[in-house]
Amino acid sequence: MVTELNRRLRELSWRDLLLVALPSLLLLLLGFWAAAQFIRPAPPKQLIISSGGEGGAYQRFAARYRDVLARYGVTLVEKPSAGAVENLQRLRDGNFDVDAGFVQGGIASAGADDNLVSLGSLYYEPLWIFYRASLEERGALDRISQLKGRRIAIGPINSGTYKLALDLLEANGISGKPTQLVAQTGVAAVEALRRGEVDALFVVGPTQSAAVWLLLYSDGVRLMSLSRADAYTRRFPDLTRLTLPAGAVDLARNIPAQDVTLVSPMATLVVRGDTHPALIDLLLQAATEVHGGPGIFQKPGEFPNATEVDFPLSKEAERYYRSGKPWLQRYLPFWAATLIDRMVVLLVPVLALLIPVLRFAPSLYGWRIRSRIFRRYGELKFLEAEVAQDPLRHSREEWLMRLEAIEKDVDRMTTPLAFSDMFYTLKSHIGLVHDVIMRKTSAG
């Protein structure tokens, strides 16, 4: 009997425990589900970028990005294109598999349906206008309008060079006949200029671009210094006036021989809005490593920067330019940092629910145990009141049978050890009511 009582005293009330634990568990699971809605999956191991034409600056930069991302275990897949215009078309085409692309500033504006964001400005992309020296009948050419009636190579149709060149030619009123426009670019266009097959060549790109470098060192080729550069920057707000100082390319050979005034759009990196934030962070780190050094037109650390070009700046880029590399990635490998970052987002709302649950669940469990004990106290109180009011209403045996039913119900209760004081107090009160019955019925 004693052993059985000890066992029952040590038992938990599983019914009460489940009634408290199940709602608490459901609340926590709801918290997990709600938090999971705001968590992206693990970053993919591959990122696809639309670059540019064969041998162009975009391809060269994509190759350097590939090396940086490879250090973090991410493979950069490059898809060559005709240039910035085609890159933008690919990004806007939901059926084309691409995540990012190099885009020349000023070729487009953000549309209402665009799901595209910018990672900021990467570098200046000057417009270089080269022409054959034989055109200098009355001195060096310094105005685009002087190319009227000439054969001009302006790059492939879906390139940023083509669009900018066409805009400037139209602004000067020489885009139509007798001017002949040739959709040619790269080394082929350079050779065509050298052989006299075209009279002038428009190129957009950094100084280190293959076409620009070859033409700067070519005999019989001149670089146009734009006397109306300020007018172009007013008419085309995406253009910036730049000065190429004399000797900046080659001091020993004094290239160029005098200061050259150029106009330049800004190069940017555009990504789709659903690109994983961790990959955006990696792209920004790659851009800083590739474009952050000094150059002819820039100071160290000037690029990349938060200047918006055509598209709104992504939230990750805003944070990166404000705070730098993500804190966890400064001390942990990329995969570990992204895992912890995702787990923190998941655990914060869950902990916000777990703390009050752990605080109030024991109180709720204790309340349920006490409520059962208090219910038996209520039964005792009613029984004692009936006996006191009319002890002869029933025989002593009938009163005792009702009391015994209450006592058996109490004995069947599974009461945790922590509530044993209340349990034994209830048992003693049952004995007191027993005495009341014996005394009242005996006196009657």
N, C-alpha and C positions, 0 to 999 in steps of 0.2 A: 504493500500500500504506500509506504514511504517512498520507495524507489519510483513507483509510478507517478507520485505527486512531484517528486524532484524532476523527473523527465518532462512533465507537462509544464512545470514552472520555467524550464529552460527553453521551451519551445517558443518560437516566434509565431505571431498570428499571421500566417501566410496570406489569409484572405485580406487582412488590413494592409499587409505589406504590398500585395499586388495592387490593391485599390489606390495606394499612394504612389507606388513605383511606376505603374503603367502610364498614368497621365504625365508623370515627370519625364519618363522616357520618350513619350510621344512629343512632348514640348521640346526636348533636346533634338530629336530627329527633325522636327519642323525647323529648328534653328539651323541645323546642318543643311537642310534643303534650301532654306532661304539664302544662306551664305554661299552655297554652291552656285546659285544663279549669277553671282557676281565674280565667279572665279573662272578664268580661262583655263583650258587644258594646258598640259605641258607644252613648251615651245617646240615647234617642229625642228627636225634636224636639217631642213633644207629651206633655202630662200631663193626665189627666182627674180632676177633683175633684168630689165630690158635696157640694153646699153646703147650702142650706136653703130656707125659704119666701120668696116674693116680698117684697122690701123688708126682709128680716130681716138681722141682724148677719152671719150666715154668708155671705150673698150679698155684702154690702158688703166683708167681708174677702177673699173670693175675688177680687173686682174689683181690690183692691190687690195681692194676690198676682200676679195676671195682669200687672200693670204691671212688677213686679220681675222676673218670669221672662222677660218680653219683652226685657229688656235683655241677657239671655244667649242670646237666640235660641230660647227654648223657648216654645211656645204653650200657655197654660193653657185647657183646655176645661171650662167649668162646667156641671154638670148639677143643676138645682134639685131639691129634694126637700121632703117634709113636715117634715123635721128630722133630729135626731141618730139616732133609732131607725131611720128608713129608710136613713140613710147607712150605719149599721152593717150592716143587712140587705144592702145592695148590696155592701159590701166582702166579706161572707161568701159571697155568691153568685158562684161561679166563672164563671157564664155572663153576668154583668153586667160590661160594659166600664168599669171605674173603677180608678184607682190610689190615690186618697186621699179622705178625707172628714173633716169636722168632727164630732166626737163629744163629747157631754156626759158628764162623769164620773159614774159611778154607775149608768148605765143598763144595764150588762152587765158580765160578767166573762169573762176569756179562757177559751175552751174548749179541749179537748184537740186538736181538729182545726183550730183557728184558725191561719191563716198570716198573722196581723196583728201589727203592732208599733206602738208609740206614738212620737211625736216629742217627747214631753214636754208640760208644761202651758203653755198659751198665755195665759190670762187668767181672771179670776174671772167667772163667769156668775151674778150674783145672781138669786134668785127675788124678783120684785116682786109683791106682792098689793095691787091697787087695789080700792077699793069705793066705792059711792055714799055721799056724805056724809049722805044721809037715813037711813042705817042707824044713825047715832050717837044712839040714844035715850038712852043713859046714859053718854055719853062716847065717846072714840075706841076703835075695836076693836083689840085687841092679841093675840088668840088665834084660830087658824083654826077652832076649835070654835064660835066665835060666828057662823060662816057657815052653820050647820046650817039646812036648809030653804030656802036661797037658790038663786038661779039663778047658776051659776058657769061662766064661760068658761075652759077649761083647755087650749086649743090642739088642733090636729089629732091624731088617734090615733097616728100614727107619729112624733110629735115628742118631744123630751126634756122639754119643758114638760108635756105630757100625762102622761108616766110619773111625773115628780117630783110633780106636783100630786096625782095619784091616790094615790101612796104616802103623802103627807102627810094627805090627806083620810081615807084608810083608817086611818092611825095615830090620827086623832082620832075615828074611828067615825062619820063623816058622809058617806061616799062613796055611800051608798044613799039611798033615799027617806026623807024628803021632799025631800032636796037634789036639785036638777036640774043635771046636768053638761052643758055645751054645748061641742062640739068646734069652737071658733071661735078665731081668732087674728088678729094683725096689725091693720091699720087698721079692718077690718070689726068686730073685737071691741071696739076703742076706741069706735067710733061706737055700737055696741050698748050699751056701758056708759053713754055720755053720754045716750042716749035712754031709758035705764031699762029696756031689754029684757033686760039681765042685771044682777045686783046686785054681782058681784065678777068680777075678771079676774086670772088667774095669767099672768105673763110671765117667761120666763127669758132673760136676755141682758144685755149691757153697758149702761151708762147711755145711750150714744149710740144705742141701738136706737130706731127710729122710734116704735114703740108706747109705749115707756117715756117718751121725750121728750115726746110729745104729752100723755100722762096727767099727767106732772109739772106741766104748765102748764095743765091743764084745771080749770075751775071746777066745784065740786060733786063733785070726786073726791078721795079720801084714799088715802094710802099707809100700809099697815099696818106698824107696828113690832112685831116678834115678841117677846113677853115670854118665850117658852119656847124661844128660839133655842138655848141651850146644850143643852137636852134633845134637840132635833132633831139636833144634831151628834154627840151620844152614840149615838143610835139609828141614825143614818145617817152612818157614818164618812166618806163622800165629801163631806159638807157642811162648810162652814167658816162661822163666825160673822163677820159684817162689820158695821161701823158706818158709816152715811152721815151725815157731820157736818152740822149745821144750816148752811144757806147754801152747801153745797158745790156744788150744781148752779147756783145763781144767787145771788150775794151781794146784788146790788141788790134783788132781789125776795124775798130770804130764803127760798129753796126748797132744801130743806125748812125748815119753821119750827122744827123741833127735831131732835135726833139721832134717826135711825131705825136700828133693829136688823134686819138681814137675815140670811138664810142663803144660801150659795152653793155650787154644784158648781163644778168646774174644767173649762174647755174644753180639749180636746186635739185633736191632728191625728193620725189613724190612717192608716197606709198598709199595703198588702199587702207580704208579706215578699219578693216577687220584684221590687219596685220598684227601678229602677236606683239604685245608691248616689249617682251624681252628681246625680240629680234630688232625692234626699233631702237632699243638701247644699244645693241651691238652695232647697228648701222651708224648711229651717232658717234660711237667710239671709233669706228673705222674712219668715218669722215674727219674726225679730229686728228687722227694719226696721219691720214693721207693729205689733207688740205690745210693743216694747222701750221705748217712751216712758213718761212719767209719766201717772197717771190718778187718779181719785178714790179707788180702792181699791188702788193700787199705786205703788211708787217706780220711778224710772228704772232700767232694767236688771234689774228683778225678773223679768220674763218675756221670752222663754220660759225655762223651767228644766227640770232633769232629773227632776222629780217624776213618778213613774210613775202613770198613771191607767188602771186596769182592765187594761191590756195592757203587756207587757214593753217596755222602752225598746230601740229599735233600736241596733245596734252603731255605725252612723254617727252617731246622735244622741249616744251616749255619748262618742264621740271629739270631736264638735263642741262639746259642753259642757265638755269637758276642755281642748281645744286651740284652739277657735275655727275660723275659716274655714280650709279646706285650704290648706297652704303654697303650693302651685303657683298656686292661684287668686288669691293676694294679689299676684302679679306678672305673671301671664299671662292672656290671654283664656280664657274658659271652655272653648272647644273645644280650644285648645292644651294647657291644663292637664289635661283629661281624656285627651287622646291620649297625652301623656307619661306620665301615671299608669298607663295601661294598658300602655304599652311597657316601663316599668320592671318591672312585675309579670312581663312575659314574658321580659325579658332577664336578670333576676337568676339564675334557675335555669339558663338557657342558658350564661351566663358561668361559672357554677360548674362546668359540664361542659367548657366550651371551654378553660379554663386548663389543666386536667390533660391534655386531649387534645393541645393544642399542645406541652405539655411532654414527653409520652411518645411521641407519634407519630414524631418524628424518630429517637428512640432505637430504636423498634421497626423502623423502616425500615432503619436502619444495621445492626441485628442480622441482618436477613434477608440483606443484601448480604454481610456478613462470614461468615454461615453457609454460603453457597455457596462462598466462597473456602476456608473451613476444610474443606468436604467434599472439595475437590480436593487439599488438603494430606493428607487422610486417604488418598485413593487413591494419592498419591505415596509416602506412608509404607509402605503395604502392598506396593506394587510394589518399593520399595527393600529391604524386609525379605525378600521372596521371592528377589530376586536375590542378596542376601547369604547366604541360607540354602542355596540350591541353584542356582548360576548356570548349570549345565549342563542344567537342567530344560527350558529352551527354547533355541533358537538366538538369536544376537545379533539377527537380523532380527525374530524374534517379540517379543523384549523391547522392541526399539525401536518396533515397531508398536503395542504396548500403551501405551508412553509417548507416542507421537504422537497416539493417540486422546485421551489426557488433555489434551495440549497444544491439540488442535483444540477440545475442549470448553471449555477456558479461553478460547481466542480468540473463541468464540461468545458468551461472557458479556458482557452489557451492564453495564459498571461505571461508575458516576458518577465524575466527575473527583476528587471528594473522597476516593475510595478507590483512586486510581491508585498510591499507594505500596505498598499491599498487593498490587495487581495485578502490579506489576513485581517485587516480592519473590517472588511465586509463580512468575513466569516464570523468574527467576534460579534458583530451586530446581529447576525442571524441567530446566534446564541441568546442575545438579549431579547429578541422578539420571541424566541422559544420560551424564555422565562416569563415574559408577559402573558403569553397564551396559557401557560400552566397556572399562573397566579390568578388570572381573570376567570378562567373557566372553573377552577377549583372553588373560588369564592362564590361563583354563581351557583 
